[in-house]
Amino acid sequence: MKLNRLLAACGAALAMCSVSALGGPEKFRADLPDVLANAQDGELVPVTIIMHAQAEPFDLNELRSMDKATRRQFVIEELQAVASATQGGVMGILDQAFQNGQAADVNSLWLANAVAAKVTAEVALQLSDLPEVAYLNYDRPVGREVFPARPALGMDDAGGVLTAVECGVTLMNAPTAWSNGYTGAGIVVADIDTGTCITHPDIAGQIWTNPGEIPGNNIDDDGNGYKDDIHGWSWDGGVSNSNISDNQGHGSHTAGTVAGDGTQGTQCGMAPDVRLQTVKFWNSLSGESAAWSCMQYSLQNGADLSTNSYGWLHAWNPDRVTWRTLCENAFAAGLVQVFAAGNEGTSYGIDSVRTPGDVPDQITVGATNCSMNIASFSSRGPVTWSTVPGYNDWPYPPGKLKPTISAPGDGTVSHNLCGGYATLSGTSMATPHVAGAVALMLQANPNLDHYEVKQILKDTAIDRGTAGPDNTYGAGFVDAWAAVQAALDMGCVGDFNGDGTVDTLDVLAFLNAWNAGDSSADIDGDGDTDTLDVLAFLNAWNAGC
């Protein structure tokens, strides 16, 4: 549809169309006016509809007074209440438009109060007229460039010379954590990526299975809104429980760095006993809202942390406001997030770190080689939010320091789809190294939240480059074993009765609570009191904390 047709669609209500310099209604952000103006008659354009009403910032002190499961449920219910109370008008228009063939793929979100859909220009105009709608954005389908990864120079698909343990895993001291009983057992890691080949021999035993679903009955047994989501879910080109496998290679590679156990010869994984939840947002057809849906799913379905090896360049006009809202709400709920900084070096100045790695409190990862030296491609900070409406903070100079920390991501050996190994480089590869380290930390102290994990990673990092934190390495290179020890020190789980000593009385107190099904015995924070909690408690007790 050409611009004059777009404006004609306003009809008698033309006054409300208040045309901006870009040629569209003021509520159409970034490049959406141009996209709609050039759409064909009846063409469905993917958009995100952002609501004015958003949940008030949560009180962190209040949240930390709750146990982990209660905290998560409280935040989820608060967010859902805001969305339920304010999305009625939008959903009414979209329901009617769907019946008329003018809308498709409608998806209500609550992690941030937003709705995603594909709509005609006429429907977009109707939505923009609602006072409860803040703005609409083009949900641009992205290409593989959203994943900051590249083939490693001088390496073949077999990963060059394979070794018993991948160099980054060794350099980060993960084997020391394993020898002390910390392998990620009981921790659920959501890998938000291109999917995972769940039959790779190194990871087949670590795949998360939804305990509330009965496979193949086409019924939403656990009532979470997703039928037969046995091992995860896919939002790539439409929702699916069967499209979670990876045919690109990126997701299988990142999954291997988190959880691969070395069955085929190379120990790639930092945390070989985690349970890996496959949450797929991209193969070729998805945009920002698909990634947002993945974040929401992982929070709703028990993930302790998510690893996210993707990001949007600022030049692609990402919705930075909504990304920050989503991330901060997830932090409030207790979900730990780890994101890639990007592979842009300093090419874009203060815009070199991708969104949402640029979110101030995000754990953002830069990439080094296996000599702890920064990779030339690793995106450097700082970042600024001084021009982002609603925030207008972190003015430059000096801006916000980024990345947070750094980890191996140059020439990383990990899984090659359903078998064998491949070598890739990028902050995409560094990010799951850090996520695996976080899984070890959470096994040691399941009560840690995102902010506490971030602080421990910074406090225990090995300083690199300029003395002190900098915009190249962040706080430095991650030492997984030092981080596990600090996690233990932050919460003396072994002192169950709180008398200041770790002794047999704590075992008795724990077993009494566990037998009674008391929530205090939910040591791993997954909402259930089961044998995994016994293992988590005994690990802490044996360690003296």
VMD Tcl script that draws the C-alpha trace (Angstrom):
set ca {
  {0.00 0.00 0.00}
  {1.39 3.39 -0.94}
  {1.46 6.27 1.54}
  {-1.63 8.02 0.10}
  {-3.62 4.80 0.49}
  {-2.39 4.43 4.05}
  {-3.65 7.90 4.86}
  {-6.90 7.31 3.00}
  {-7.50 4.31 5.26}
  {-8.04 6.77 8.08}
  {-11.25 7.84 6.38}
  {-13.35 10.26 8.32}
  {-11.02 9.84 11.29}
  {-8.10 11.40 9.43}
  {-7.59 13.93 12.21}
  {-6.40 11.20 14.54}
  {-3.68 10.15 12.12}
  {-1.42 13.08 13.07}
  {1.25 12.46 10.43}
  {4.88 12.58 11.53}
  {7.90 13.49 9.45}
  {8.29 9.79 8.62}
  {4.87 9.75 6.99}
  {2.80 7.79 9.51}
  {0.91 8.18 12.78}
  {2.94 9.41 15.72}
  {2.49 6.09 17.51}
  {4.28 4.25 14.71}
  {7.91 4.00 15.82}
  {11.22 3.67 13.98}
  {10.72 2.31 10.44}
  {7.13 1.07 10.81}
  {5.62 4.04 8.88}
  {7.76 3.23 5.84}
  {7.01 -0.50 6.07}
  {3.25 0.10 6.19}
  {3.38 2.72 3.46}
  {5.05 0.23 1.13}
  {2.94 -2.80 2.07}
  {0.62 -4.33 -0.50}
  {-3.15 -4.12 -0.03}
  {-4.14 -6.66 2.62}
  {-0.54 -7.58 3.44}
  {-0.01 -8.70 7.04}
  {2.89 -6.87 8.66}
  {4.44 -8.18 11.91}
  {4.15 -5.57 14.67}
  {4.49 -5.29 18.42}
  {1.87 -3.25 20.27}
  {3.29 -1.77 23.47}
  {0.85 -0.75 26.17}
  {1.13 2.42 28.23}
  {0.49 0.60 31.50}
  {3.50 -1.30 32.80}
  {4.02 -2.83 36.22}
  {5.64 -0.58 38.80}
  {9.27 -1.44 39.62}
  {9.44 -4.21 42.21}
  {10.91 -3.72 45.68}
  {14.00 -5.93 45.73}
  {14.14 -6.06 49.54}
  {10.54 -7.22 49.67}
  {11.20 -9.88 47.03}
  {14.28 -11.21 48.81}
  {12.19 -11.83 51.93}
  {10.29 -14.50 49.97}
  {11.49 -17.99 49.10}
  {12.42 -18.40 45.46}
  {9.24 -20.12 44.27}
  {6.98 -17.62 46.06}
  {8.94 -14.69 44.68}
  {8.62 -15.94 41.12}
  {4.91 -16.62 41.41}
  {4.29 -13.22 43.01}
  {6.04 -11.33 40.21}
  {4.36 -13.39 37.49}
  {0.92 -12.80 38.95}
  {1.53 -9.05 39.27}
  {2.66 -8.83 35.65}
  {-0.23 -10.94 34.40}
  {-2.70 -8.76 36.30}
  {-1.45 -5.60 34.56}
  {-1.70 -7.22 31.13}
  {-5.14 -8.70 31.82}
  {-6.52 -5.36 32.99}
  {-5.32 -3.34 30.00}
  {-5.15 -5.48 26.84}
  {-8.91 -5.94 26.32}
  {-9.32 -3.21 23.70}
  {-6.34 -4.39 21.68}
  {-7.42 -8.02 21.80}
  {-10.96 -7.07 20.79}
  {-9.75 -5.35 17.62}
  {-7.36 -8.20 16.84}
  {-10.01 -10.87 17.38}
  {-12.32 -9.18 14.88}
  {-9.46 -8.58 12.46}
  {-8.46 -12.25 12.69}
  {-11.97 -13.32 11.68}
  {-11.76 -10.96 8.69}
  {-8.34 -12.20 7.59}
  {-6.70 -8.92 8.60}
  {-4.65 -10.31 11.51}
  {-2.73 -13.47 12.33}
  {-0.32 -14.93 14.90}
  {-1.75 -12.90 17.79}
  {0.29 -13.37 20.96}
  {-0.41 -11.65 24.27}
  {2.66 -11.02 26.45}
  {2.85 -10.11 30.14}
  {6.58 -10.16 30.95}
  {6.28 -6.71 29.43}
  {2.76 -5.51 28.74}
  {2.64 -5.97 24.97}
  {0.91 -7.84 22.17}
  {2.52 -9.22 19.02}
  {0.57 -9.82 15.82}
  {0.62 -9.62 12.06}
  {-1.84 -6.98 10.87}
  {-2.86 -4.91 7.87}
  {-2.13 -1.19 7.75}
  {-5.82 -0.46 8.47}
  {-5.74 -2.55 11.65}
  {-2.48 -0.92 12.71}
  {-4.20 2.45 12.43}
  {-7.14 1.24 14.52}
  {-4.79 0.02 17.23}
  {-2.84 3.28 17.26}
  {-6.06 5.15 18.02}
  {-6.50 3.36 21.36}
  {-5.43 5.61 24.26}
  {-4.06 2.61 26.17}
  {-1.57 1.86 23.38}
  {1.77 3.63 23.79}
  {3.20 2.79 20.37}
  {3.58 0.16 17.65}
  {6.88 -1.11 16.31}
  {7.83 -3.17 13.25}
  {8.69 -6.69 14.41}
  {11.31 -7.10 11.72}
  {12.21 -10.72 10.86}
  {15.93 -11.10 11.49}
  {18.65 -13.06 9.76}
  {21.48 -15.17 11.13}
  {23.37 -11.95 11.81}
  {21.39 -11.65 15.06}
  {23.72 -14.36 16.43}
  {27.25 -13.06 17.05}
  {29.17 -16.14 15.88}
  {31.55 -16.93 13.04}
  {33.61 -19.89 11.82}
  {36.94 -20.06 13.59}
  {39.77 -19.15 11.24}
  {42.07 -22.03 10.39}
  {39.77 -24.67 11.90}
  {37.84 -27.42 10.13}
  {34.40 -28.74 11.05}
  {35.92 -31.32 13.36}
  {37.28 -28.54 15.52}
  {40.96 -29.02 14.73}
  {42.75 -31.18 17.29}
  {40.20 -32.48 19.78}
  {41.12 -32.73 23.44}
  {39.56 -34.46 26.44}
  {38.33 -31.15 27.90}
  {37.65 -28.00 25.86}
  {40.21 -25.32 26.68}
  {37.72 -22.74 27.93}
  {36.19 -25.21 30.37}
  {39.64 -25.94 31.80}
  {40.74 -22.30 31.88}
  {37.62 -21.31 33.82}
  {38.37 -23.93 36.51}
  {35.15 -25.86 35.98}
  {36.87 -29.25 36.60}
  {37.81 -28.09 40.10}
  {34.17 -27.32 40.80}
  {33.19 -30.77 39.51}
  {35.72 -32.51 41.75}
  {34.10 -30.73 44.70}
  {30.62 -31.93 43.76}
  {29.32 -29.00 41.71}
  {28.28 -30.10 38.22}
  {25.04 -28.14 37.79}
  {22.81 -30.92 39.13}
  {19.25 -29.77 39.79}
  {19.59 -26.56 37.76}
  {17.42 -25.87 34.69}
  {19.09 -23.78 31.98}
  {16.98 -22.35 29.16}
  {18.96 -22.12 25.92}
  {17.16 -19.45 23.86}
  {18.60 -19.98 20.40}
  {18.08 -21.78 17.08}
  {16.98 -24.96 18.84}
  {19.01 -27.96 19.97}
  {19.64 -31.35 18.43}
  {18.58 -33.22 21.55}
  {19.87 -36.58 20.28}
  {23.57 -35.60 20.29}
  {25.17 -38.30 22.47}
  {26.91 -35.69 24.63}
  {23.67 -33.98 25.62}
  {20.85 -36.53 25.24}
  {20.93 -37.29 28.97}
  {20.77 -33.63 30.00}
  {17.62 -32.54 28.14}
  {14.88 -31.01 30.30}
  {11.58 -32.89 30.32}
  {8.42 -31.11 31.40}
  {7.16 -33.13 34.38}
  {3.58 -31.94 33.90}
  {3.09 -33.12 30.31}
  {2.08 -36.52 28.91}
  {3.84 -36.93 25.54}
  {1.77 -37.10 22.38}
  {-1.75 -36.70 23.76}
  {-2.26 -33.23 22.25}
  {-3.48 -31.94 25.61}
  {-2.09 -29.09 27.70}
  {-1.77 -31.33 30.77}
  {-0.03 -28.79 32.99}
  {-2.22 -25.88 31.91}
  {0.68 -23.62 30.95}
  {-0.82 -22.76 27.56}
  {1.41 -25.09 25.50}
  {0.29 -28.54 24.38}
  {2.89 -31.31 24.62}
  {5.80 -28.99 25.38}
  {7.81 -32.00 26.47}
  {11.33 -30.58 26.01}
  {10.59 -26.91 25.30}
  {8.87 -24.80 22.65}
  {9.51 -23.01 19.37}
  {8.33 -19.59 18.18}
  {10.11 -19.79 14.84}
  {7.61 -18.91 12.13}
  {4.67 -19.83 14.38}
  {4.38 -21.76 17.62}
  {5.28 -25.45 17.75}
  {6.15 -28.25 20.16}
  {7.83 -30.30 17.43}
  {10.07 -27.71 15.79}
  {12.59 -27.36 18.61}
  {15.42 -29.17 16.80}
  {18.32 -27.21 15.38}
  {19.09 -27.18 11.67}
  {21.43 -24.18 11.79}
  {24.14 -25.39 14.20}
  {24.31 -22.34 16.43}
  {21.91 -23.56 19.14}
  {23.47 -27.02 19.33}
  {26.89 -25.41 19.72}
  {25.81 -23.14 22.57}
  {23.92 -26.00 24.26}
  {27.04 -28.15 24.17}
  {29.08 -25.45 25.90}
  {26.56 -25.38 28.73}
  {25.84 -29.08 29.19}
  {27.86 -31.41 26.92}
  {29.31 -34.32 28.91}
  {32.01 -35.53 26.52}
  {30.47 -38.89 25.59}
  {31.91 -38.65 22.04}
  {35.35 -37.54 23.15}
  {35.50 -33.85 24.04}
  {34.10 -32.44 27.29}
  {32.60 -29.19 26.01}
  {30.14 -28.44 28.77}
  {30.75 -26.29 31.83}
  {27.88 -27.90 33.79}
  {27.38 -31.47 32.53}
  {24.57 -32.37 34.94}
  {22.15 -29.48 34.30}
  {18.81 -29.94 32.60}
  {18.72 -28.01 29.31}
  {15.39 -26.48 28.29}
  {15.21 -25.88 24.53}
  {13.47 -22.58 23.75}
  {13.74 -21.77 20.05}
  {13.13 -18.30 18.69}
  {14.82 -18.32 15.31}
  {15.46 -20.40 12.23}
  {14.62 -17.88 9.53}
  {11.34 -16.15 10.27}
  {11.33 -14.59 13.71}
  {11.80 -11.15 15.23}
  {12.01 -9.51 18.64}
  {8.64 -10.70 19.92}
  {9.64 -14.35 19.41}
  {12.65 -13.83 21.67}
  {10.42 -12.06 24.22}
  {8.06 -15.05 24.17}
  {11.00 -17.38 24.79}
  {12.05 -15.32 27.80}
  {8.51 -15.44 29.16}
  {8.25 -19.21 28.61}
  {11.52 -19.92 30.42}
  {10.42 -17.85 33.42}
  {6.98 -19.47 33.50}
  {8.31 -23.01 33.18}
  {10.94 -23.27 35.85}
  {14.23 -22.21 34.30}
  {16.77 -21.03 36.86}
  {18.74 -19.10 34.25}
  {18.80 -18.49 30.52}
  {21.71 -18.33 28.11}
  {21.17 -15.92 25.21}
  {23.73 -15.80 22.42}
  {22.01 -13.18 20.29}
  {21.41 -9.45 20.15}
  {20.20 -6.53 18.04}
  {22.46 -3.82 16.67}
  {21.11 -0.37 17.46}
  {21.10 0.31 13.71}
  {18.29 -2.27 13.39}
  {16.02 -0.12 15.59}
  {15.36 -2.60 18.41}
  {12.74 -1.64 20.98}
  {15.23 -0.88 23.73}
  {12.51 0.33 26.12}
  {10.63 -2.97 25.99}
  {13.82 -5.05 26.15}
  {14.84 -3.29 29.34}
  {11.35 -3.70 30.82}
  {11.37 -7.43 30.03}
  {14.83 -8.00 31.46}
  {14.24 -6.06 34.67}
  {10.96 -7.89 35.30}
  {12.70 -11.22 34.78}
  {15.45 -10.19 37.22}
  {12.78 -9.28 39.76}
  {11.27 -12.76 39.43}
  {14.64 -14.32 40.22}
  {15.57 -15.51 36.73}
  {19.28 -15.09 35.99}
  {20.04 -13.98 32.43}
  {23.32 -14.06 30.50}
  {23.62 -12.24 27.14}
  {26.25 -11.83 24.44}
  {27.85 -8.41 24.01}
  {28.18 -8.75 20.23}
  {30.97 -9.09 17.66}
  {31.30 -5.44 16.66}
  {34.48 -4.48 18.53}
  {34.40 -0.68 18.67}
  {32.88 -0.26 15.19}
  {29.83 1.68 16.39}
  {31.35 3.65 19.28}
  {28.92 3.77 22.21}
  {26.48 1.69 20.12}
  {28.81 -1.29 19.77}
  {27.19 -3.47 22.48}
  {24.00 -5.08 21.23}
  {20.53 -4.93 22.76}
  {19.69 -6.35 25.29}
  {23.30 -6.80 26.33}
  {23.20 -3.02 26.74}
  {20.59 -3.24 29.54}
  {22.41 -1.74 32.55}
  {21.93 -4.65 34.97}
  {22.31 -7.39 32.37}
  {25.14 -9.94 32.69}
  {26.84 -9.12 29.39}
  {29.68 -11.28 28.12}
  {32.77 -10.38 26.12}
  {34.94 -12.99 24.38}
  {38.58 -13.95 24.93}
  {40.82 -16.62 23.53}
  {42.22 -19.44 25.66}
  {45.10 -17.25 26.76}
  {42.58 -14.93 28.45}
  {43.30 -12.21 25.88}
  {40.34 -10.30 24.49}
  {39.21 -11.27 20.98}
  {39.46 -8.45 18.46}
  {35.79 -8.85 17.51}
  {34.39 -8.67 21.07}
  {32.10 -5.64 21.44}
  {33.33 -2.89 23.78}
  {31.36 -0.39 25.82}
  {30.39 1.89 27.24}
  {26.68 2.19 26.51}
  {24.30 5.06 27.17}
  {20.55 5.24 27.76}
  {20.43 9.04 27.87}
  {18.31 9.29 24.70}
  {15.95 6.37 25.41}
  {12.51 7.69 26.46}
  {11.37 6.64 29.90}
  {14.89 5.97 31.12}
  {17.23 8.79 30.03}
  {20.01 7.53 32.30}
  {23.67 6.57 32.03}
  {24.67 9.69 30.06}
  {27.87 9.56 28.05}
  {30.51 10.35 29.10}
  {31.21 8.14 30.93}
  {28.17 5.93 30.18}
  {27.62 2.46 31.59}
  {30.59 0.08 31.57}
  {30.11 -2.98 29.35}
  {30.70 -5.90 29.07}
  {30.14 -7.19 32.59}
  {32.74 -9.95 32.39}
  {34.58 -12.00 29.77}
  {35.03 -15.69 28.97}
  {36.47 -17.91 26.22}
  {34.80 -17.52 22.84}
  {37.59 -17.57 20.24}
  {37.99 -21.00 18.61}
  {35.49 -22.78 20.85}
  {34.91 -26.51 20.24}
  {31.36 -27.69 20.86}
  {28.58 -29.77 19.33}
  {28.05 -30.05 15.60}
  {24.29 -30.55 15.34}
  {23.45 -34.21 16.15}
  {26.95 -35.65 16.36}
  {30.61 -34.73 16.54}
  {32.10 -31.30 17.06}
  {32.61 -27.97 15.31}
  {34.66 -24.88 16.09}
  {33.08 -21.41 16.18}
  {34.11 -18.02 17.49}
  {32.09 -15.15 18.90}
  {30.58 -13.73 22.04}
  {27.89 -16.30 21.22}
  {30.42 -18.90 22.33}
  {31.57 -16.99 25.42}
  {28.03 -16.55 26.75}
  {27.22 -20.24 27.40}
  {30.59 -20.63 29.13}
  {29.37 -18.05 31.65}
  {25.88 -19.58 31.83}
  {27.46 -22.92 32.70}
  {29.51 -21.26 35.44}
  {26.33 -19.68 36.80}
  {24.66 -23.11 36.89}
  {27.50 -24.34 39.12}
  {27.00 -21.30 41.36}
  {23.26 -21.91 41.63}
  {23.79 -25.53 42.59}
  {26.05 -24.28 45.38}
  {23.54 -21.63 46.47}
  {20.12 -21.93 44.77}
  {18.81 -18.81 46.50}
  {21.01 -16.40 44.56}
  {19.17 -13.97 42.31}
  {20.38 -12.26 39.13}
  {21.90 -9.26 40.91}
  {23.79 -11.43 43.41}
  {25.12 -13.71 40.68}
  {26.31 -10.70 38.70}
  {28.11 -9.24 41.72}
  {29.84 -12.54 42.53}
  {31.02 -12.93 38.92}
  {32.52 -9.45 39.08}
  {34.05 -9.86 42.55}
  {35.76 -13.16 41.71}
  {36.86 -12.34 38.13}
  {40.54 -12.41 37.19}
  {41.50 -8.86 36.27}
  {42.71 -8.44 32.70}
  {43.83 -5.48 30.60}
  {43.79 -2.10 32.31}
  {43.85 -2.44 36.09}
  {40.30 -2.58 37.43}
  {37.04 -2.81 35.47}
  {37.17 -1.56 31.89}
  {35.10 -1.50 28.71}
  {37.16 -4.25 27.10}
  {37.10 -7.12 29.62}
  {34.51 -5.75 32.04}
  {35.45 -6.89 35.55}
  {37.74 -9.52 34.04}
  {37.85 -13.21 33.17}
  {35.41 -15.56 34.89}
  {36.82 -18.05 37.42}
  {34.01 -20.59 37.90}
  {35.47 -22.28 40.99}
  {36.11 -18.97 42.75}
  {32.53 -17.96 41.93}
  {31.18 -21.22 43.36}
  {33.12 -20.69 46.57}
  {31.77 -17.14 46.87}
  {28.25 -18.42 46.22}
  {28.65 -20.86 49.10}
  {29.86 -18.10 51.39}
  {26.81 -15.94 50.56}
  {24.30 -18.43 51.88}
  {25.13 -21.09 54.43}
  {22.62 -23.65 53.17}
  {24.27 -26.34 55.30}
  {23.38 -24.42 58.48}
  {19.72 -25.38 58.03}
  {18.64 -24.63 61.59}
  {20.44 -21.28 61.58}
  {22.43 -21.79 64.78}
  {25.74 -20.73 63.21}
  {27.25 -24.21 63.00}
  {27.06 -26.97 60.40}
  {26.47 -30.22 62.25}
  {24.19 -33.27 62.48}
  {21.40 -31.16 63.96}
  {21.10 -29.44 60.58}
  {20.62 -32.81 58.87}
  {17.84 -33.72 61.27}
  {16.17 -30.33 60.85}
  {16.36 -30.58 57.07}
  {14.98 -34.14 56.95}
  {12.08 -33.21 59.19}
  {11.21 -30.29 56.92}
  {11.71 -32.40 53.80}
  {9.48 -35.23 55.06}
  {6.80 -32.68 55.87}
  {7.05 -31.16 52.40}
  {7.84 -27.78 53.94}
  {8.85 -25.13 51.38}
  {12.00 -24.39 53.40}
  {13.32 -27.78 52.22}
  {13.10 -26.67 48.58}
  {16.87 -26.13 48.51}
  {17.17 -25.97 44.72}
  {14.28 -23.48 44.47}
  {12.36 -25.34 41.75}
  {9.05 -25.31 43.62}
  {9.16 -29.02 44.58}
  {10.58 -30.83 47.62}
  {12.12 -33.93 46.07}
  {15.34 -35.97 46.04}
  {17.17 -33.19 44.17}
  {16.76 -31.04 47.28}
  {18.36 -33.77 49.39}
  {21.35 -33.83 47.04}
  {21.60 -30.03 47.04}
  {21.47 -29.91 50.83}
  {24.02 -32.68 51.32}
  {26.43 -31.01 48.89}
  {26.17 -27.78 50.87}
  {26.39 -29.59 54.21}
  {29.46 -31.59 53.17}
  {31.13 -28.38 52.07}
  {30.47 -26.90 55.50}
  {27.94 -24.42 54.20}
}
mol new
graphics top color blue
foreach p $ca { graphics top sphere $p radius 0.5 }
foreach p [lrange $ca 0 end-1] q [lrange $ca 1 end] { graphics top cylinder $p $q radius 0.2 }
display resetview
